[in-house]
Amino acid sequence: MPRLSEVIAALDALWPPERAESWDAVGMVCGDPDAEVTRVMFAVDPVQEIVDEAVKLGANLLVTHHPLYLRGTTTVSAGTFKGRAVHTLIKNDIALHVAHTNADTADPGVSDALAGALGLKVTGPLVPDPTDPQGRRGLGRICELDPPATLRHFAARAAARLPATAQGVRVAGDPDAIVRTVAVSGGSGDGLFADVRAAGVDVYLTADLRHHPASEARAQSPLALLDAAHWATEWPWCELAAAQLDEISDRNGWDLRVHVSTQVTDPWTSHHAPSSALPTSAPRAPLDPSGAPN
């Protein structure tokens, strides 16, 4: 079985830590580099229920997209919820590794996985990485929808293929407009509107769209918007990353067992529709397989 340091080296080759944003906190949070690794679990959030799942699974390594300590800390006391997660991991000999913005811009990366879940053909990055001579890395992706469909049908596809959350998918635009080109960006994406407009796409699908940036974007162009839950737009990357590690494991003869968590860790748990419709509820629970990307 490989040592943790060997597995981390393979993951760093996929998502080099030096390509993370300067404000980011990626890499290994805890773990013994000399420990053996037999089972790896991928998830979006390093929250306690995910840590508990890794313990139950018997994982030696937990890989998450979101950092545990993004803004630094002065304590890992178990009296804090983040400290409790660290204590649980260390007590159970589980390492934690984070791939965040270095996975966002990778080729393939978070937005490639999102495009794949939606059945889109990627034609290039939305914001190219100037250090990539091949022009394949970068933030977000520009895609084609083949065959074209109405915005109504594309939104329905997104709602069906992304993991189910309380929010679902919000839509801004003419439901009968024809969609041929789409920009996608996993996670918070309303800082990329200028790039989306420059790309000239019909629709932009991302997460965490705020009122004023969305309103201004709609006022400046006929661009349609699809706003999905942050967690839902990034979860497909877990499956992509797990498949990449599976391939590395087979190539190196490691025989790792790789698992993707299907726990919904989106913080929103229910959605109440207008009074003309009944409210719906989406508590934190294991992901319904019918709601998984296909």
Secondary structure, DSSP 4 states (H G I P E B T S, - for coil): --BHHHHHHHHHHHS-GGGS-TT---EEEE--TTSB--EEEEES---HHHHHHHHHHT-SEEEESS-S-SS--S---TTSHHHHHHHHHHHTT-EEEE-SHHHHSSSS-HHHHHHHHTTPEEEEEEEE-TT-TTS--EEEEEEEEEEEEEHHHHHHHHHHHSPP-SS-EEEES-TTSEEEEEEEEEEE-GGGHHHHHHHT-SEEEEE---HHHHHHHHHHS--EEEEE-HHHHHHHHHHHHHHHHHHHHHHHT---EEEE--B---S--EE---TTS--EE--S-BPPGGGS--
